[in-house]
Amino acid sequence: MNEKIEVNSSMNLAEVSGRPSSEPETDKAIPPRFVCPWPSLGKWCLSFLWPIFDVAVIIAIVVTFWPRPLIPSDPKSQRAAQDLRELILRNSETRESRRELFVHIGGVEVTMCTPDGVNLYGMYFAGFGAGAHDATIIRMNGNAESFQMQDTQLPLMYANSGFNIVLFDYRGVGRSCWRPCFGFKSLGQLLGVWRTRKIEGNMLDAWTVYQFVTKELGVPQEKVVIVGHSMGGAISTKMCAKYQLPCALCNSRSFASLRDIASNLAPSFCNSPPNTMKGKIVKHLAYMLLCASGWEYDSLVNWKKVKGRKWIEYCPLDPVIPYPCSLKHAIEKEDRDRDAGFTELDDIRLDDIRLSITVERVGGHKVLRLPPLLDYDNHNRLLTMEELVYHLEIMREELNAR
């Protein structure tokens, strides 16, 4: 049985992590709960009147907390509801068991309260030989990902390299949830989603974690590195652009436009080949719905607004983010006059890709190309040791840049 690490105000970072600190002993401790203020005029996003109500989001939450057959007399509907209940229970049990693993390897549990009242669950890992105010990484997950479901090597590969790292779950994922309403968790969840739209809520989540690191932990903004993966790359890019943050930014295996990538993937969710009539109809419907609901992360526009230290990482054969939809491709396409060797890669094969790591320059910033690995999920896999060396080298260069 793993011993749970309790956080209290008398423990400093070195005591909690079990690793030596390069700074003198201080009274600075990781607070068990952090409450974030509203960012500038962000309170306007707290509205009970949406321009368009995100019906799909509400239905998904109702189904999640009340998985019942849509058609009670239909055996298929009954089986689907039963499968959903079992999946929810299994995922919850898996997260709990893996949470103990993350605590066992040095993770300190923290709760960060967003301005609209969501309690974000996260963990802090102290870097080996690093002080409380040394370089700290904020890792932003992909869509609906829980950090507890990640490989435990994810925080260790940074901590063992001397970087502090903060992992967290977005609202509605794992233990990150709204306050109960009249004692009912599901009612609090529904009211929270009605009050703050999901796309704005994700920005508040990212802002809250950034404020926790810079204000509560006292890490200088110039020593903060945000590593945004997939959807997390779009969220972090938008936040850095909106607030002109002086931190370093890594956009890893992410897209140029949410609407483009979502509509591109929509036919596969309906088991329809994208080139068929049905697939094309589904693709256009998905795009229209995203436009109508206001769902968009235009990372290409936001990337240009980010002033400061930033770089991109991508895989040419990413199974989730096709190369033509990637941020790297969009930037390079705009910059084709500068790069005479630009080529449209709408249909690429493994034979066409060099199985080596390369560091390029696109739009004046570094781009790390991750070679595709056979029999691996090249979108979600961890970096190999060689890729990690390049990744950390670029990170240190950007941190030292002024």
C-alpha positions, 0 to 999 in steps of 0.5 A: 500500500502506497503511503499518501503524501499529505500537504500542509503549510509547514512542508516545503518543496524539498520535503514534499518531493523527497529531492534536494533543493538547490535553494536555501530552506524557505517557508514556501510550501505548496498550498493544498488549495489555490483560488485564482482571481478573474483575468482582466475582463474575463468575468464577462464569459460568466453568462447565463445567456449564451448566444447559442446553447451548446446542446451537445455538451449538456446532453453528454453530461446528462448521459454521463451522470445518468446513463440510462437507455434512450429507448427503454424497450430496445435491447441495443439501447439497454446494452449501450447504457450498460456498457457506458456505466461499466466504462465510467466505473472502470475508468474511475477505478483505473484513475484512482489506482494510477493516482496512487502511482503518481503520488508514490513517485513524488507527486504532490496533490494540489487543488486550484479553484478557477474564477468560476468555481471549478476545483481543478485537480493537479500534481506538482513534481519537484525537479531533481536539484531544482529550487522552488523558483527554478524553471517550471513546466506546465503540461496542458493535456489533449482533449478530455485527457487525464494526466493520471492515465499518462505514463508515469515516465512523463513527469519523471523525464522532466523532473529527473532533468532538473525541471519542476512540472505541474500536471492537471486535469481540465474541468469535467475530467477526473477529479476536476469538477464543479462544486455540488449544488444542494448536495448533488454533484451532477446538478452542480456540473450542469449548472457549471456548464450552463454558466461558463461555456466549455471553450471559455472554461478551458481558457480559465483552467489554463489561466488558473494553473498559470497563476498558481505557478507564477503567483502562488509558487512564485516562479518568475514568468520568464522561467515558465514553460508551457508544453501544450499537447494537441488541444492543449497546444491550441489552448496555451497558444490562445492564452499566450497570445491573448495576455502576451505572456512572457513565458516560453511556449511549446506547441506539440502535435497540434492543429492550425484550426479546430474547425478544420481538424474536427470536420476532417475527423467527423466522418470517421466517427460516423464510420463513413469514408471521407470521400463518399457522399455521406462522409462529405455531408457529415464533414460539412455539417460538423463544420457548420455546427462548430461555426454556429456554436462559436467553437474555434481555436485559430492557432495560426492567427494566435501563433503570430500574436505570441511575442517571445520564445516559442517552438513547434513539435510535430509528427508527419504521420500523426494519426489524429492530426493529419499533416495538412491540418497541423500548425506547422504545415499552415505556417510553412504554407503561408511562408512558402515564398521564403522557403522555396523548398515547400511541398504540399504533403496531402498524401504522405507515406512512411516510405516518404519520411526520413526516420530521423529527428530534424530541427528546422526553422519555419517562420523564424522559429524552431520546429522539431520533427518527430519521426513516426514509429511503427506500431506506436500511437505517434500522436500520444506516445512519449518522446524517445530518449533521443527526441527528449534530448532535442526537446530539452535542448530547445527548451533550455535555449528558449529559457536562456533567450531574451 
